[in-house]
């Protein structure tokens, strides 16, 4: 793993996207690559957060158990995602569980190693704070919007988040059951089933063997932006 390869993997929204080449080189050099089989936990909610993980390959599911015992799916992390940054930076417990769905390779960086990198590179700490502030602002916007949207636009927004890019843009990154999709979108299974059936009748999506294929992405975007 070198700095150029690591930089290509990181998305523009990544916590480490603003790192300079020499900073990424130190991260790559001091990190350790580890493999996780499907069903294996990369991070466990409540555990100490002494390691930061960068997904190099595969797909993982990010979820948390709320105070009422309900599981909430927060996201699906793919290549380039940075995992565990909250507990890693504040020294508290993990706020969510991350489980490998596909075989995952991830670069792990300990807090001690990261502290040495921050001490070596002036300005890195401030850029990380700015990145965390941008993420908090984005999350607040998403939460506010999702509360305002009815079930149809809300589900459309979450389906768009799950869609593949490029030539596979009609498919979702992962085949989800209606119950799992409901956990992700914050909707009941009955709401999911009713909405997907209506969209299938309208030619917006196709349902086959429990999998969702988006047939009309533009229509889904229109629904997602509706109030």
WOUR-V924082 format. One record per helix or strand of 3 or more residues. SS is the DSSP state (H for helix, E for strand). FROM is the first residue (numbers start at 0). LEN is the number of residues. If there is no record, write none. Layout:
ss=SS from=FROM len=LEN
ss=SS from=FROM len=LEN
This chain:
ss=H from=2 len=7
ss=H from=20 len=10
ss=E from=31 len=5
ss=E from=40 len=3
ss=E from=50 len=7
ss=E from=59 len=6
ss=E from=70 len=7
ss=H from=84 len=6
ss=E from=96 len=4
ss=E from=103 len=7
ss=H from=110 len=10
ss=H from=123 len=25
ss=H from=150 len=12
ss=H from=165 len=3
ss=H from=177 len=8
ss=H from=188 len=13
ss=E from=204 len=4
ss=E from=210 len=4
ss=H from=216 len=8
